[in-house]
Amino acid sequence: MKIIIATPRGFCAGVDRAIDTVKLALAVYGAPLYVKHAIVHNKFVVQELAGQGVIFVENVSDIPEKATAIFSAHGSPPGDFIQAKERRLNLIDATCPLVTKVHLEAQRFARDGYKIILVGHKGHIELVGTAGQAPQETIVVQDVKDVKNVTLLADEKVAVLTQTTLSVQDTKKVIAAIKKRWPQAALPPATDICYATTNRQQAVQALAGQTDVILVVGSRTSSNTNRLVEVAMAAGTPAWRLDSAVELNLDWLKSVKSLGITAGASVPEKLVEDLVRRLKEVVKIEAVEILEAVAENMRFTLPLKLKEGAQAKKIGESLIKKHN
């Protein structure tokens, strides 16, 4: 069997920034450190940080007053920031800058009198934060069927925003359905689906053309991971999601001569390495190749408040430099 590993895969700039934000905050402020929601959607990352004194909660009200707290990479609604201020929290916002961009777009469209059709997976934590920017003006749709059920008038001022981790192809279909009903609908100046989601889906499409089966490493709760499985399947290549090498099912490998591997944007590279190591133990591997589909060099700076705190204590220089 030949293994082909997709590049890019694993951590995106927003995830890398969020995790390093927590690590640096631990160094600056110490434990316990509270994080609202999983900092990123990967259970191994969360378990590792929990072992270092991070306490994960789902509500701001669960955080003790005056504690140090971090809001996760997925973004939070304005009400959470109000609660944080009322509870006098030492708050650090680790929202991915690309999610923040969508929040600002929602605020701008609402100020300009638009009704916002927000495309995404209902109930996803990112969507809660984005819809919360203008809740009275926002309608959430998940698919073309939902678009048909929207009751806005034909001449309504409509703007379209999307979750950052959607399937590129599926989202095009939903936006096309919106534009068919509201040709005047305004779109943001650049796509809301983030560069990392797009690049990893392109890599999987390239991988699908060269492999019999694709394994996607990532957690069930990770939207972008689930989209990679769907993209592979849509390209005609069977795909399976697994959290780690422990979940490898040998039945997936029957009659497979070329196996593709990729990982969601919240997945540490170690989990991919562990999977390759496990495969070498259970099947004969003739070669391991890297498929370089798209080059990435995106970096995001750490939150200013945290950088200043670290610099004042003269710690975390390597982490700060990494994100400059």
HELIX and SHEET records of a PDB file:
HELIX    1   1 ALA A   13  TYR A   29  1                                  17    
HELIX    2   2 LYS A   43  ALA A   50  1                                   8    
HELIX    3   3 VAL A   60  ASP A   62  5                                   3    
HELIX    4   4 PRO A   78  GLU A   86  1                                   9    
HELIX    5   5 PRO A   97  ARG A  111  1                                  15    
HELIX    6   6 ILE A  125  ALA A  131  1                                   7    
HELIX    7   7 PRO A  135  GLU A  137  5                                   3    
HELIX    8   8 VAL A  144  LYS A  148  1                                   5    
HELIX    9   9 VAL A  168  ARG A  181  1                                  14    
HELIX   10  10 TYR A  195  ALA A  208  1                                  14    
HELIX   11  11 SER A  223  ALA A  234  1                                  12    
HELIX   12  12 ALA A  245  GLU A  247  5                                   3    
HELIX   13  13 LEU A  250  LEU A  253  5                                   4    
HELIX   14  14 GLU A  269  VAL A  282  1                                  14    
HELIX   15  15 LEU A  304  LYS A  313  1                                  10    
HELIX   16  16 GLU A  317  LYS A  322  1                                   6    
SHEET    1   A 5 ALA A 239  LEU A 242  0                                        
SHEET    2   A 5 VAL A 213  VAL A 217  1                                        
SHEET    3   A 5 SER A 258  ALA A 263  1                                        
SHEET    4   A 5 LYS A   2  THR A   7  1                                        
SHEET    5   A 5 ALA A 287  GLU A 292  1                                        
SHEET    1   B 4 VAL A  54  VAL A  57  0                                        
SHEET    2   B 4 LEU A  33  LYS A  36  1                                        
SHEET    3   B 4 THR A  68  PHE A  71  1                                        
SHEET    4   B 4 ASN A  90  ASP A  93  1                                        
SHEET    1   C 3 THR A 138  VAL A 141  0                                        
SHEET    2   C 3 LYS A 115  VAL A 119  1                                        
SHEET    3   C 3 VAL A 158  THR A 162  1                                        
END                                                                             
